[in-house]
């Protein structure tokens, strides 16, 4: 028997008691994602779970706290110079680096592309390589 995973659904909930009112409240969120590369299943699951945990805690990715430091630092990631059809860029496959993993999650939450601190970042189709180049002005 063979099969191929193309979708993943992850749900997470939280039940809290309000002792003053004597009531219980339940919050539950569920996300579904399409997976183009089955080898990215674990990464997709982890990203969805992280987002659900944020939501259950009352936080969102779209409204970061102004006093909060960026949660990943491109300076802590190993980058290599490369040339592509659109000119020079830098690439990284620093998969054992904490900041690289956080950057990859951030990129996945933004459909694989984002601009930050003057650089445009994107995920290659293999899902484990990230490219960056100066953002166009």
C-alpha beads as a LAMMPS data file, in Angstrom:
LAMMPS data file: protein, C-alpha beads

137 atoms
136 bonds

1 atom types
1 bond types

-500.0 500.0 xlo xhi
-500.0 500.0 ylo yhi
-500.0 500.0 zlo zhi

Masses

1 110.0

Atoms # bond

1 1 1 0.000 0.000 0.000
2 1 1 1.339 3.427 -0.854
3 1 1 -0.016 6.867 -0.204
4 1 1 1.016 10.502 -0.441
5 1 1 0.211 13.171 2.132
6 1 1 -1.023 16.357 0.430
7 1 1 -2.913 18.053 3.271
8 1 1 -2.494 18.385 7.002
9 1 1 -5.043 19.624 9.536
10 1 1 -3.867 20.667 12.995
11 1 1 -6.185 21.713 15.801
12 1 1 -5.491 22.975 19.279
13 1 1 -7.746 24.114 22.110
14 1 1 -7.695 25.516 25.608
15 1 1 -10.292 25.454 28.366
16 1 1 -10.134 28.027 31.177
17 1 1 -12.157 28.516 34.341
18 1 1 -13.310 31.943 35.478
19 1 1 -13.631 31.412 39.264
20 1 1 -15.407 34.753 39.792
21 1 1 -18.202 33.848 37.374
22 1 1 -18.055 30.114 37.999
23 1 1 -17.906 29.519 34.239
24 1 1 -15.648 27.633 31.865
25 1 1 -14.663 28.983 28.455
26 1 1 -13.166 27.028 25.614
27 1 1 -11.149 28.345 22.682
28 1 1 -10.345 26.077 19.744
29 1 1 -8.581 26.817 16.472
30 1 1 -7.938 24.560 13.525
31 1 1 -5.700 25.138 10.508
32 1 1 -5.443 23.199 7.277
33 1 1 -2.459 23.398 4.944
34 1 1 -1.688 21.916 1.552
35 1 1 1.725 20.293 1.348
36 1 1 3.513 20.356 -1.988
37 1 1 6.513 18.344 -0.773
38 1 1 5.786 15.440 1.569
39 1 1 9.245 15.766 3.137
40 1 1 8.084 19.097 4.635
41 1 1 5.284 17.450 6.649
42 1 1 6.987 17.775 10.058
43 1 1 8.004 21.380 9.394
44 1 1 4.444 22.253 8.349
45 1 1 3.018 20.593 11.472
46 1 1 5.446 22.483 13.728
47 1 1 4.676 25.803 12.061
48 1 1 0.915 25.312 12.347
49 1 1 1.181 24.252 15.996
50 1 1 3.294 27.326 16.796
51 1 1 0.749 29.623 15.187
52 1 1 -2.127 27.968 17.075
53 1 1 -0.232 28.316 20.364
54 1 1 0.215 32.046 19.652
55 1 1 -3.484 32.447 18.903
56 1 1 -4.544 30.589 22.049
57 1 1 -2.283 32.907 24.053
58 1 1 -4.049 35.948 22.581
59 1 1 -1.136 36.947 20.320
60 1 1 -0.893 37.353 16.549
61 1 1 1.958 37.497 14.054
62 1 1 0.528 40.552 12.304
63 1 1 0.674 42.795 15.382
64 1 1 4.140 42.402 16.934
65 1 1 4.821 44.239 20.167
66 1 1 6.831 47.392 19.536
67 1 1 9.186 46.709 22.458
68 1 1 9.882 43.160 21.307
69 1 1 13.191 42.394 19.609
70 1 1 13.095 40.558 16.277
71 1 1 12.758 36.874 17.012
72 1 1 15.420 35.768 14.488
73 1 1 18.634 37.464 13.494
74 1 1 19.990 37.207 9.931
75 1 1 23.443 38.076 11.316
76 1 1 23.482 34.773 13.218
77 1 1 22.855 32.755 10.036
78 1 1 25.626 31.521 7.732
79 1 1 25.139 33.011 4.231
80 1 1 27.014 32.095 1.042
81 1 1 27.355 34.347 -2.017
82 1 1 25.722 33.023 -5.197
83 1 1 24.775 34.153 -8.699
84 1 1 21.361 33.560 -10.216
85 1 1 19.465 34.505 -13.365
86 1 1 18.479 37.802 -11.692
87 1 1 21.972 38.635 -10.455
88 1 1 23.930 38.104 -7.246
89 1 1 22.252 37.006 -4.028
90 1 1 23.052 35.119 -0.839
91 1 1 21.773 31.702 0.145
92 1 1 21.698 29.658 3.325
93 1 1 21.103 26.028 4.221
94 1 1 22.115 26.496 7.878
95 1 1 19.385 24.040 8.989
96 1 1 20.950 23.257 12.389
97 1 1 20.879 26.948 13.390
98 1 1 18.069 28.126 15.716
99 1 1 17.765 31.485 13.945
100 1 1 17.573 29.750 10.544
101 1 1 14.717 27.548 11.786
102 1 1 12.860 30.592 13.150
103 1 1 13.435 32.468 9.881
104 1 1 12.079 29.495 7.923
105 1 1 8.928 29.436 10.086
106 1 1 8.499 33.195 9.618
107 1 1 8.868 32.828 5.853
108 1 1 6.343 29.975 5.773
109 1 1 3.875 32.133 7.684
110 1 1 4.315 34.737 4.901
111 1 1 3.819 32.331 1.955
112 1 1 7.542 31.811 1.481
113 1 1 8.531 35.451 0.888
114 1 1 9.116 38.535 3.017
115 1 1 11.090 41.778 3.170
116 1 1 12.898 42.698 6.385
117 1 1 15.655 45.164 7.275
118 1 1 16.306 46.058 3.636
119 1 1 16.509 42.458 2.368
120 1 1 14.040 40.363 0.393
121 1 1 13.967 36.725 1.608
122 1 1 12.462 33.682 -0.108
123 1 1 12.345 29.899 0.284
124 1 1 13.636 27.727 -2.552
125 1 1 11.392 24.944 -3.854
126 1 1 13.369 22.318 -1.900
127 1 1 11.948 23.900 1.282
128 1 1 15.265 23.922 3.161
129 1 1 17.231 26.628 1.334
130 1 1 16.621 30.344 1.821
131 1 1 17.808 33.103 -0.485
132 1 1 18.141 36.807 0.199
133 1 1 19.090 39.912 -1.766
134 1 1 18.833 43.642 -1.278
135 1 1 15.237 44.753 -1.619
136 1 1 14.395 46.900 -4.623
137 1 1 13.596 50.494 -3.774

Bonds

1 1 1 2
2 1 2 3
3 1 3 4
4 1 4 5
5 1 5 6
6 1 6 7
7 1 7 8
8 1 8 9
9 1 9 10
10 1 10 11
11 1 11 12
12 1 12 13
13 1 13 14
14 1 14 15
15 1 15 16
16 1 16 17
17 1 17 18
18 1 18 19
19 1 19 20
20 1 20 21
21 1 21 22
22 1 22 23
23 1 23 24
24 1 24 25
25 1 25 26
26 1 26 27
27 1 27 28
28 1 28 29
29 1 29 30
30 1 30 31
31 1 31 32
32 1 32 33
33 1 33 34
34 1 34 35
35 1 35 36
36 1 36 37
37 1 37 38
38 1 38 39
39 1 39 40
40 1 40 41
41 1 41 42
42 1 42 43
43 1 43 44
44 1 44 45
45 1 45 46
46 1 46 47
47 1 47 48
48 1 48 49
49 1 49 50
50 1 50 51
51 1 51 52
52 1 52 53
53 1 53 54
54 1 54 55
55 1 55 56
56 1 56 57
57 1 57 58
58 1 58 59
59 1 59 60
60 1 60 61
61 1 61 62
62 1 62 63
63 1 63 64
64 1 64 65
65 1 65 66
66 1 66 67
67 1 67 68
68 1 68 69
69 1 69 70
70 1 70 71
71 1 71 72
72 1 72 73
73 1 73 74
74 1 74 75
75 1 75 76
76 1 76 77
77 1 77 78
78 1 78 79
79 1 79 80
80 1 80 81
81 1 81 82
82 1 82 83
83 1 83 84
84 1 84 85
85 1 85 86
86 1 86 87
87 1 87 88
88 1 88 89
89 1 89 90
90 1 90 91
91 1 91 92
92 1 92 93
93 1 93 94
94 1 94 95
95 1 95 96
96 1 96 97
97 1 97 98
98 1 98 99
99 1 99 100
100 1 100 101
101 1 101 102
102 1 102 103
103 1 103 104
104 1 104 105
105 1 105 106
106 1 106 107
107 1 107 108
108 1 108 109
109 1 109 110
110 1 110 111
111 1 111 112
112 1 112 113
113 1 113 114
114 1 114 115
115 1 115 116
116 1 116 117
117 1 117 118
118 1 118 119
119 1 119 120
120 1 120 121
121 1 121 122
122 1 122 123
123 1 123 124
124 1 124 125
125 1 125 126
126 1 126 127
127 1 127 128
128 1 128 129
129 1 129 130
130 1 130 131
131 1 131 132
132 1 132 133
133 1 133 134
134 1 134 135
135 1 135 136
136 1 136 137
